[in-house]
Protein backbone atom coordinates (compact mmCIF):
# COMPACT_ATOMS: atom_id res chain seq x y z
CA UNK A 1 0.00 0.00 0.00
CA UNK A 2 1.66 3.19 -1.13
CA UNK A 3 1.44 6.64 0.38
CA UNK A 4 -0.52 8.21 -2.50
CA UNK A 5 -3.16 5.47 -2.28
CA UNK A 6 -3.55 6.06 1.48
CA UNK A 7 -3.87 9.83 1.10
CA UNK A 8 -6.37 9.54 -1.74
CA UNK A 9 -8.47 7.11 0.32
CA UNK A 10 -8.52 9.31 3.43
CA UNK A 11 -9.39 12.47 1.50
CA UNK A 12 -12.16 10.70 -0.45
CA UNK A 13 -13.73 8.75 2.41
CA UNK A 14 -12.70 10.66 5.53
CA UNK A 15 -14.82 13.73 5.03
CA UNK A 16 -14.18 17.40 4.38
CA UNK A 17 -12.02 17.98 7.46
CA UNK A 18 -9.40 15.50 6.29
CA UNK A 19 -9.16 17.29 2.96
CA UNK A 20 -8.27 20.49 4.87
CA UNK A 21 -5.33 18.94 6.72
CA UNK A 22 -1.88 20.31 5.75
CA UNK A 23 -0.54 17.83 3.20
CA UNK A 24 3.05 17.73 4.51
CA UNK A 25 1.93 17.11 8.10
CA UNK A 26 -0.41 14.33 6.99
CA UNK A 27 2.28 12.63 4.88
CA UNK A 28 4.76 12.80 7.77
CA UNK A 29 2.21 11.30 10.18
CA UNK A 30 1.32 8.43 7.81
CA UNK A 31 5.01 7.62 7.26
CA UNK A 32 5.65 7.49 11.03
CA UNK A 33 2.63 5.27 11.66
CA UNK A 34 3.72 2.89 8.90
CA UNK A 35 7.22 2.82 10.40
CA UNK A 36 5.96 2.08 13.94
CA UNK A 37 3.30 -0.42 12.83
CA UNK A 38 0.40 1.66 14.16
CA UNK A 39 -1.40 2.02 10.85
CA UNK A 40 -4.03 -0.70 10.52
CA UNK A 41 -5.57 -1.35 7.12
CA UNK A 42 -8.11 -3.63 5.53
CA UNK A 43 -8.20 -4.28 1.78
CA UNK A 44 -10.66 -5.97 -0.53
CA UNK A 45 -11.08 -6.35 -4.31
CA UNK A 46 -11.88 -2.64 -4.68
CA UNK A 47 -8.71 -1.51 -2.85
CA UNK A 48 -8.48 -0.02 0.62
CA UNK A 49 -11.59 -0.76 2.65
CA UNK A 50 -10.58 0.86 5.96
CA UNK A 51 -7.67 2.53 7.75
CA UNK A 52 -7.00 3.36 11.38
CA UNK A 53 -4.09 5.13 13.07
CA UNK A 54 -3.23 4.38 16.70
CA UNK A 55 -0.92 5.68 19.39
CA UNK A 56 0.20 3.46 22.24
CA UNK A 57 -0.26 5.56 25.40
CA UNK A 58 1.33 2.96 27.65
CA UNK A 59 1.52 -0.81 27.92
CA UNK A 60 -2.21 -1.14 28.71
CA UNK A 61 -3.77 1.71 26.73
CA UNK A 62 -4.14 2.74 23.08
CA UNK A 63 -5.64 5.85 21.54
CA UNK A 64 -7.37 5.74 18.17
CA UNK A 65 -6.43 8.84 16.21
CA UNK A 66 -8.27 8.16 12.97
CA UNK A 67 -10.64 5.54 11.69
CA UNK A 68 -11.75 5.91 8.07
CA UNK A 69 -13.99 3.31 6.45
CA UNK A 70 -15.09 3.24 2.83
CA UNK A 71 -18.70 4.40 2.56
CA UNK A 72 -20.08 1.09 1.28
CA UNK A 73 -18.61 -0.83 4.25
CA UNK A 74 -19.35 1.46 7.18
CA UNK A 75 -20.76 -0.30 10.19
CA UNK A 76 -19.83 -1.69 13.59
CA UNK A 77 -18.35 -4.91 12.22
CA UNK A 78 -15.59 -3.11 10.30
CA UNK A 79 -14.76 -0.91 13.29
CA UNK A 80 -14.57 -3.99 15.54
CA UNK A 81 -12.29 -5.69 13.03
CA UNK A 82 -9.91 -2.69 12.99
CA UNK A 83 -9.89 -2.68 16.80
CA UNK A 84 -9.14 -6.42 16.75
CA UNK A 85 -6.18 -5.84 14.39
CA UNK A 86 -4.77 -3.15 16.65
CA UNK A 87 -5.07 -5.14 19.85
CA UNK A 88 -3.48 -8.20 18.25
CA UNK A 89 -0.31 -6.11 17.89
CA UNK A 90 -0.23 -5.42 21.64
CA UNK A 91 -1.87 -8.24 23.60
CA UNK A 92 -1.23 -6.47 26.93
CA UNK A 93 -3.46 -3.53 26.02
CA UNK A 94 -6.77 -3.41 27.91
CA UNK A 95 -8.05 0.13 27.37
CA UNK A 96 -8.89 2.17 24.32
CA UNK A 97 -9.32 5.94 24.08
CA UNK A 98 -10.95 7.75 21.22
CA UNK A 99 -12.53 11.04 20.35
CA UNK A 100 -14.77 11.64 17.35
CA UNK A 101 -13.01 14.94 16.86
CA UNK A 102 -14.10 15.70 13.32
CA UNK A 103 -17.74 14.95 13.99
CA UNK A 104 -17.93 16.17 17.59
CA UNK A 105 -14.94 18.49 18.16
CA UNK A 106 -15.96 19.58 21.68
CA UNK A 107 -16.79 16.17 23.10
CA UNK A 108 -14.33 14.72 25.60
CA UNK A 109 -12.29 11.62 24.84
CA UNK A 110 -13.93 8.34 25.74
CA UNK A 111 -11.90 5.67 27.56
CA UNK A 112 -13.25 2.16 27.52
CA UNK A 113 -12.05 -1.21 28.72
CA UNK A 114 -11.98 -3.67 25.86
CA UNK A 115 -10.47 -6.76 27.45
CA UNK A 116 -8.92 -8.17 30.56
CA UNK A 117 -9.97 -9.19 34.02
C-alpha positions in Angstrom: 0.0 0.0 0.0 1.7 3.2 -1.1 1.4 6.6 0.4 -0.5 8.2 -2.5 -3.2 5.5 -2.3 -3.6 6.1 1.5 -3.9 9.8 1.1 -6.4 9.5 -1.7 -8.5 7.1 0.3 -8.5 9.3 3.4 -9.4 12.5 1.5 -12.2 10.7 -0.5 -13.7 8.7 2.4 -12.7 10.7 5.5 -14.8 13.7 5.0 -14.2 17.4 4.4 -12.0 18.0 7.5 -9.4 15.5 6.3 -9.2 17.3 3.0 -8.3 20.5 4.9 -5.3 18.9 6.7 -1.9 20.3 5.8 -0.5 17.8 3.2 3.0 17.7 4.5 1.9 17.1 8.1 -0.4 14.3 7.0 2.3 12.6 4.9 4.8 12.8 7.8 2.2 11.3 10.2 1.3 8.4 7.8 5.0 7.6 7.3 5.6 7.5 11.0 2.6 5.3 11.7 3.7 2.9 8.9 7.2 2.8 10.4 6.0 2.1 13.9 3.3 -0.4 12.8 0.4 1.7 14.2 -1.4 2.0 10.9 -4.0 -0.7 10.5 -5.6 -1.4 7.1 -8.1 -3.6 5.5 -8.2 -4.3 1.8 -10.7 -6.0 -0.5 -11.1 -6.3 -4.3 -11.9 -2.6 -4.7 -8.7 -1.5 -2.9 -8.5 0.0 0.6 -11.6 -0.8 2.7 -10.6 0.9 6.0 -7.7 2.5 7.8 -7.0 3.4 11.4 -4.1 5.1 13.1 -3.2 4.4 16.7 -0.9 5.7 19.4 0.2 3.5 22.2 -0.3 5.6 25.4 1.3 3.0 27.6 1.5 -0.8 27.9 -2.2 -1.1 28.7 -3.8 1.7 26.7 -4.1 2.7 23.1 -5.6 5.9 21.5 -7.4 5.7 18.2 -6.4 8.8 16.2 -8.3 8.2 13.0 -10.6 5.5 11.7 -11.7 5.9 8.1 -14.0 3.3 6.5 -15.1 3.2 2.8 -18.7 4.4 2.6 -20.1 1.1 1.3 -18.6 -0.8 4.3 -19.4 1.5 7.2 -20.8 -0.3 10.2 -19.8 -1.7 13.6 -18.4 -4.9 12.2 -15.6 -3.1 10.3 -14.8 -0.9 13.3 -14.6 -4.0 15.5 -12.3 -5.7 13.0 -9.9 -2.7 13.0 -9.9 -2.7 16.8 -9.1 -6.4 16.8 -6.2 -5.8 14.4 -4.8 -3.1 16.6 -5.1 -5.1 19.8 -3.5 -8.2 18.3 -0.3 -6.1 17.9 -0.2 -5.4 21.6 -1.9 -8.2 23.6 -1.2 -6.5 26.9 -3.5 -3.5 26.0 -6.8 -3.4 27.9 -8.1 0.1 27.4 -8.9 2.2 24.3 -9.3 5.9 24.1 -10.9 7.7 21.2 -12.5 11.0 20.4 -14.8 11.6 17.4 -13.0 14.9 16.9 -14.1 15.7 13.3 -17.7 15.0 14.0 -17.9 16.2 17.6 -14.9 18.5 18.2 -16.0 19.6 21.7 -16.8 16.2 23.1 -14.3 14.7 25.6 -12.3 11.6 24.8 -13.9 8.3 25.7 -11.9 5.7 27.6 -13.2 2.2 27.5 -12.0 -1.2 28.7 -12.0 -3.7 25.9 -10.5 -6.8 27.5 -8.9 -8.2 30.6 -10.0 -9.2 34.0 
